[in-house]
Amino acid sequence: MVTRRQSWRRFNCTAARAAALGAALLSALLALSPRMLSAQAPGPLDNPVRVGDLWVYNTKDEVTGFPKGTYTQVVTDVTPTEIHVSMTVRGQNGSALVIYDHDWNRIDNLLLKFRPNDGQGIRLPLTIGKEWRSEYEARNVKTGGASKGTVAAKVLGREMVTTEAGTFETFKVQTRVRDVDASDPSKIWEFENVLWYASEASRWVRRTTVEKFQQRVRSNMSEELSDYSRSF
């Protein structure tokens, strides 16, 4: 016959085992939570940009095949809506401040101001086949000239890309831009950009840009990541 005291002891033992099991399960879930979050939201969102992050790019003229130069960008400030980057070109004095949003769309590069942005970045999270469109207004702060642009972008696929900085798994994104002079609609610039965005670097590791004016190619440039460092 089981007494009331024995029943109470058994209940306490069972409750203790349940509590211990619950604690073990909770600890396991907490240990796995970063992996679980990573599985649910892979890509750039897992690798945010921080002050001190640095990227170095080598540029090349794709028409002649000649190198054009090297530039470095360093993050100087990050706000909830903007990324501030100091850009320096090797061999030149001084630097320029470029302001991006968190999708690497330019807002301001000292010469041009875009409203809301130039639309030539990315749109997180990236998935194969994803498309987006946007419009902007641009103003040249020196000349006062203005233009309006339309942007159409699409994620073409995923590719492994190797540069001097290493080998990266990337999303390949194509962006087409049509920019019309506000004072003379017959003056039309067209841009076709292709960038390879790597979550590991939180930026593109390769980018090509073809510029056309009045349907004639004016430049065909590329840039590749040669070095980078992250502030973890």
Secondary structure, DSSP 4 states (H G I P E B T S, - for coil): ---HHHHHHHHHHHHHHHHHHHHHHHHHHHHHHHHHHHHHS-SGGGS---TT-EEEEEEEETTT--EEEEEEEEEEEE-SS-EEEEEEETTSSS-EEEEE-TTS-EEE-SSEEEES--S-S--SSP-TT-EEEEEEEEEETTT--EEEEEEEEEEEEEEEEEETTEEEEEEEEEEEEEEEESS-TT-EEEEEEEEEEETTTTEEEEEEEEEEETTEEEEEEEEEEEEEE---
